[in-house]
Amino acid sequence: MNTRPRFFVARFLVPLLVVTAVCGQAVALNSANASPVGTQDESPTGGSGSLITDELQKQLEDDTAVSNAEIAAGSEIVASLGIADWLGPLAPMALSPFFGVTCMSGMALFGGDWLPMQSGLLSPNSPLANPAVFWTFLVLTVLTSLPRLTKVSKPFAQAIDHVEAYAGLATILTLKIVLTLNAAEPDQTEVVYQQAGLFSFTADMLLMLAMAINMIVIHAVRFFFEFLIWATPIPAIDACFEALNKAICAGLMVLYAYSPIAAMVVNLLMLAACLLVFNWVHRRVVFCRTMALDPILSAIFRARATPTEPKLVVFPQAAFGPFPTRAKLLLEPHDTGWRLTMRRWFRPSATLDIAFEGCDPLMHTGIVANTLDLNADGTKPLSFSKRYRDLPALAKQLRCSTQEAAAQAASGASPGVT
């Protein structure tokens, strides 16, 4: 059974529904650009035959004045925003996306006179200054934070953690698009293009790309520490870490309210630190996620538990050849041996061929993960998840043997005799 459609819906439909709350204010701003209803000429019979009364005409003039004021307010927000206003809140939003949006919406709604920054995203005219946005993200914050307080419910929170991250990223990018579209008239908007190979990007597109990378990198590192906290056998440490995470997020949002430039500096420092360990962390996040989710998905979708083709995702326990520790590899048998492949984004895939001669691959069953030892010169043991229940069938497809079959062969008994 193919689970990709379900995965797509869970990963992208939920963030899309969350972002709908932010778009409500955008619709209101766009409606301000519409011209008021046109008036018809008076009839030849005079004022008594007029289709529009003086009261209605006055109401239309008042509505036009309000619409012009809203357009001016929207243009003023866009004019007051700089790079610091967009990069400043990304660190707290990467730490807790829903709570970060809740804080920004709350400051825009209830900031009053105590906020030093009365412009930009935290101004009363911002799309975030919407009660529907505030209460929606406050409820989402509570629903996603409560499962993180205990070790029993935290795996569920970790499973939807990426949905929350993508929803927060989609929210801030949607906000950027909305404010850009509600700026001044097109003929007054200056568009700057930056050439990158065969493509052309506007300055806004480059900024949005930087925002996405910023949040994804910091979120990946935070997710890894969340997993380590969950694996630590101390009962109250999960609740303490969640409280600390929310406190840091709120503190960074307050810093952003007082000084977007200072918040941007802190965000860039956190991004630089996370970039230093991103590859190391990313490999282990993929490994832990695969080991944890594969058995659960195989229990839900039974077709996943049966091997259908001679391929296996493995992770080296130590570095060898071109592969670092815990890199995600694809093991496939071919005519003369086995091939290990590591796919990379911007570079060709790294491969290593292992010949049949002098190689006696053996599968071992473990508690959390299984192990495949190729017993070849220079190779290290490979870990793989407990996705497949029929390990002998998997070993037969990969031209390997299991530990039980090897023990029976060594004792002189046939594999079918117990």
C-alpha positions in Angstrom: 0.0 0.0 0.0 1.3 3.4 -1.0 1.3 5.8 2.0 2.7 8.8 0.2 -0.8 10.4 -0.4 -1.6 10.1 3.3 1.9 11.5 4.2 1.3 14.5 1.8 -2.0 15.3 3.4 -0.7 15.2 6.9 2.4 17.2 6.1 1.0 20.0 3.9 -2.8 20.2 4.3 -2.7 20.9 8.0 -0.3 23.9 7.6 -2.5 25.1 4.7 -5.5 25.2 7.0 -3.6 26.9 9.7 -2.4 29.7 7.4 -6.1 30.4 6.4 -6.5 32.3 9.6 -3.7 34.7 8.6 -5.2 35.2 5.1 -8.5 36.4 6.6 -7.0 39.8 7.3 -5.4 39.9 3.9 -8.8 39.5 2.3 -10.0 42.5 4.3 -7.0 44.6 3.1 -7.6 43.6 -0.5 -11.2 44.5 -0.4 -10.2 48.0 0.6 -8.7 48.4 -2.9 -12.1 47.8 -4.5 -13.9 50.9 -5.8 -17.2 51.8 -4.0 -20.4 51.0 -5.7 -21.0 53.5 -8.5 -23.8 56.0 -8.4 -26.4 56.6 -11.0 -27.3 60.0 -12.4 -30.2 61.8 -11.0 -33.5 61.5 -12.9 -34.7 64.5 -14.9 -37.6 64.9 -12.5 -35.3 66.5 -10.0 -34.0 65.7 -6.5 -37.1 63.9 -5.4 -36.5 61.3 -8.0 -32.9 60.6 -7.1 -31.9 56.9 -6.6 -29.3 57.7 -4.0 -30.3 59.6 -1.0 -28.1 62.1 0.7 -27.6 59.8 3.7 -26.5 56.9 1.4 -24.1 59.2 -0.5 -22.6 60.4 2.8 -22.2 56.7 3.9 -20.4 55.9 0.7 -18.0 58.8 1.2 -17.3 57.7 4.7 -16.6 54.1 3.5 -14.3 55.5 0.8 -12.4 57.5 3.4 -12.0 54.5 5.6 -10.8 52.3 2.7 -8.3 54.9 1.7 -7.1 55.0 5.3 -6.7 51.2 5.4 -4.7 51.3 2.1 -2.5 54.0 3.5 -2.0 52.0 6.7 -1.1 48.9 4.8 1.4 50.8 2.6 2.9 52.4 5.8 3.5 48.9 7.3 5.3 47.8 4.2 7.4 51.0 4.0 8.4 50.6 7.7 9.6 47.0 7.4 13.2 46.2 6.8 15.3 43.0 6.8 15.6 43.1 10.6 11.8 43.1 10.9 11.6 39.8 9.0 14.8 38.0 10.3 14.4 39.1 13.9 11.4 36.8 14.9 12.7 33.7 13.0 14.7 32.2 15.9 11.8 32.2 18.4 9.5 30.9 15.7 11.9 28.1 14.9 11.9 27.2 18.6 8.1 27.2 18.9 6.3 28.2 15.7 2.7 28.3 17.1 3.7 30.1 20.3 5.9 32.5 18.4 3.0 33.6 16.2 0.8 33.8 19.3 3.2 36.2 20.9 3.5 38.4 17.9 -0.3 38.5 17.4 -0.8 39.2 21.1 1.7 42.1 21.1 0.1 43.6 18.0 -3.4 43.3 19.6 -2.7 44.2 23.2 0.6 46.0 23.0 -0.9 49.4 23.6 1.4 52.1 24.7 3.9 49.9 26.5 5.4 48.6 23.3 8.3 50.7 22.0 7.8 49.6 18.4 4.4 50.8 17.1 5.1 49.9 13.5 5.8 47.0 11.2 4.5 43.5 12.2 3.6 44.6 15.7 1.5 47.6 14.8 -2.2 47.8 15.3 -2.7 47.8 11.5 -0.7 44.6 11.0 -2.5 41.5 9.7 -1.4 39.8 13.0 -3.6 42.3 14.9 -6.5 40.0 14.5 -8.4 38.2 17.3 -9.0 35.2 15.1 -5.3 34.8 14.4 -4.4 35.2 18.1 -7.0 32.7 19.5 -6.4 30.2 16.7 -2.6 30.0 17.4 -3.1 30.1 21.1 -5.3 27.0 20.9 -2.8 25.3 18.6 0.0 26.2 21.1 -1.8 24.5 23.9 -2.7 21.4 21.9 0.9 20.9 20.7 2.6 21.7 24.0 0.6 19.5 26.4 1.8 16.2 24.8 5.4 17.3 25.2 5.1 17.4 29.0 5.3 13.6 29.5 7.4 10.8 28.0 4.3 8.7 27.2 2.7 11.4 25.0 5.8 13.1 23.7 6.3 10.7 20.7 2.9 11.9 19.4 4.1 15.5 19.7 7.4 14.6 18.0 5.4 13.0 15.1 3.5 16.3 14.5 6.5 18.5 15.2 7.3 18.9 11.5 3.7 19.8 10.7 3.9 22.6 13.3 7.3 23.8 11.8 5.9 23.9 8.3 2.8 25.7 9.5 4.8 28.3 11.2 7.0 28.7 8.1 4.0 28.9 5.9 2.5 31.6 8.2 5.4 34.0 8.1 5.9 33.5 4.4 2.2 34.1 3.7 2.4 37.2 5.9 5.3 38.4 3.8 3.4 37.8 0.5 0.3 39.5 1.8 2.0 42.6 2.9 4.0 42.8 -0.4 0.8 42.5 -2.4 -0.9 45.2 -0.4 1.9 47.7 -0.9 1.6 50.7 -3.1 0.5 50.6 -6.7 2.6 48.4 -9.1 4.0 51.4 -10.9 5.3 52.7 -7.6 7.0 49.4 -6.5 10.6 49.0 -7.3 11.6 45.5 -8.1 15.2 44.5 -7.8 16.4 41.4 -9.6 19.4 39.3 -8.7 20.8 36.9 -11.3 21.6 33.4 -10.2 22.6 31.2 -13.1 19.7 30.8 -15.5 17.1 32.1 -13.0 16.1 35.6 -11.8 14.9 36.2 -8.3 13.4 39.4 -6.9 14.8 40.7 -3.6 11.7 39.6 -1.8 12.0 36.0 -3.2 15.7 35.9 -2.0 14.6 37.1 1.5 11.8 34.5 1.7 14.3 31.8 0.7 16.7 32.9 3.4 13.8 32.9 5.9 12.9 29.4 5.0 16.5 28.1 5.3 16.9 30.0 8.6 13.8 28.4 10.3 14.5 24.9 8.9 18.1 24.8 10.1 17.3 26.0 13.7 14.3 23.7 13.9 16.3 20.6 12.9 18.8 21.2 15.7 16.0 21.9 18.2 14.2 18.7 17.2 17.4 16.7 17.8 17.7 18.0 21.3 14.0 17.3 21.9 14.7 13.7 21.0 17.7 13.5 23.3 15.6 14.9 26.2 12.9 12.3 25.5 15.4 9.5 25.5 16.9 10.7 28.9 15.3 8.6 31.7 14.4 11.5 33.9 10.6 11.9 34.3 10.3 15.7 34.8 13.0 16.7 32.3 10.5 16.9 29.4 8.3 19.4 31.1 11.3 21.4 32.2 12.7 21.5 28.7 9.3 22.6 27.3 9.0 25.3 29.8 12.5 26.5 29.1 11.8 26.4 25.4 8.7 28.6 25.8 10.5 31.0 28.1 13.4 31.5 25.6 10.9 32.0 22.8 8.9 34.6 24.8 12.2 36.4 25.8 13.4 36.6 22.2 10.0 37.9 21.1 10.2 40.7 23.8 13.7 41.5 22.5 12.3 41.7 19.0 9.6 44.1 20.2 12.3 46.4 21.7 14.9 46.1 19.1 14.5 44.1 15.8 18.1 44.7 15.0 19.3 43.1 18.2 16.8 40.2 17.7 18.2 39.7 14.1 21.8 39.6 15.5 20.8 36.9 18.0 19.0 35.0 15.3 22.0 35.1 13.0 24.3 33.9 15.8 22.0 31.0 16.5 21.8 30.2 12.8 25.6 30.2 12.5 25.9 27.8 15.5 23.3 25.5 14.1 24.9 25.5 10.7 28.2 24.2 12.2 26.4 21.0 13.4 23.6 20.8 10.9 24.9 17.9 8.8 25.9 15.9 11.9 22.5 16.6 13.5 20.5 16.0 10.3 22.0 12.5 9.8 21.0 11.5 13.4 17.6 13.0 13.1 16.9 11.0 10.0 18.3 7.8 11.7 16.2 8.3 14.9 13.1 9.1 12.9 13.5 6.0 10.7 14.1 3.7 13.6 11.1 5.1 15.6 8.5 5.5 12.8 9.1 2.5 10.5 7.8 -0.1 13.0 4.7 2.1 13.8 3.9 2.7 10.1 4.3 -1.0 9.4 1.9 -1.9 12.1 -0.7 0.6 10.7 -0.1 -0.2 7.0 0.5 -3.9 6.9 1.8 -3.9 3.3 4.9 -2.0 4.4 5.9 -4.9 6.6 6.4 -7.2 3.6 9.6 -6.7 1.4 8.6 -6.3 -2.2 11.9 -5.4 -3.9 15.6 -6.1 -3.1 16.3 -2.8 -1.5 17.1 -1.8 2.1 17.7 1.5 3.8 20.7 1.2 6.1 22.8 3.4 8.3 26.6 2.8 9.0 27.4 2.6 12.7 30.8 4.1 11.9 32.3 6.0 9.0 33.9 3.9 6.2 34.6 4.7 2.5 32.8 7.8 1.4 30.1 7.4 4.0 30.0 9.3 7.4 28.5 7.8 10.5 24.7 7.4 10.5 24.4 8.5 6.8 21.3 7.2 5.1 22.3 4.6 2.5 20.5 2.4 0.0 21.7 -1.2 -0.2 21.0 -3.1 -3.4 22.4 -6.4 -4.8 23.6 -6.5 -8.3 25.4 -9.1 -10.6 28.8 -9.1 -8.8 27.9 -8.0 -5.3 26.2 -5.2 -3.4 26.0 -1.5 -4.0 25.7 1.1 -1.3 24.4 4.5 -2.5 24.2 7.8 -0.6 22.0 10.4 -2.3 23.1 14.0 -2.0 21.2 17.2 -2.9 23.6 19.3 -4.8 26.3 16.7 -5.7 26.3 13.4 -7.4 25.4 10.4 -5.3 28.3 8.6 -3.5 28.5 4.9 -4.2 30.5 1.9 -3.0 30.5 -1.6 -4.6 31.2 -4.6 -2.5 32.0 -7.9 -4.3 30.6 -11.3 -3.4 34.0 -12.9 -3.0 35.2 -13.0 0.6 32.0 -11.5 1.9 29.5 -13.3 4.1 26.7 -10.8 5.0 24.8 -11.7 8.2 21.6 -10.1 9.7 21.2 -9.8 13.4 17.9 -9.0 15.2 18.0 -6.3 17.8 15.6 -4.7 20.3 15.4 -1.2 18.7 17.2 -1.8 15.4 18.5 -4.7 13.4 22.1 -5.1 12.2 23.6 -6.2 8.9 27.3 -7.1 9.0 28.8 -7.5 5.5 32.0 -8.9 6.9 34.0 -7.2 4.1 37.3 -5.4 4.4 36.9 -1.8 5.4 33.1 -2.0 6.0 31.4 -1.4 9.3 28.1 -2.9 10.6 25.0 -1.4 9.2 21.8 -0.6 11.2 18.4 -0.9 9.7 14.9 -0.5 11.1 12.4 -3.1 12.3 10.1 -2.3 9.4 10.0 -5.8 8.0 8.7 -8.7 10.1 9.8 -11.6 7.8 13.6 -11.2 8.2 14.4 -14.5 6.4 12.5 -13.3 3.3 14.3 -10.0 3.3 17.6 -11.7 3.7 16.8 -14.0 0.7 16.0 -11.0 -1.5 19.3 -9.3 -0.5 21.3 -12.5 -0.9 22.2 -12.5 2.8 21.6 -14.9 5.7 20.2 -14.4 9.1 22.0 -15.2 12.4 19.6 -18.1 13.1 20.1 -19.7 9.7 23.9 -19.4 10.1 23.7 -21.0 13.5 21.6 -23.9 12.1 24.0 -24.3 9.2 27.0 -24.4 11.5 25.3 -27.1 13.7 24.6 -29.3 10.6 20.8 -29.0 10.8 18.6 -27.9 7.9 17.1 -24.4 8.1 13.6 -25.9 8.5 14.4 -28.1 11.5 14.1 -26.8 15.0 
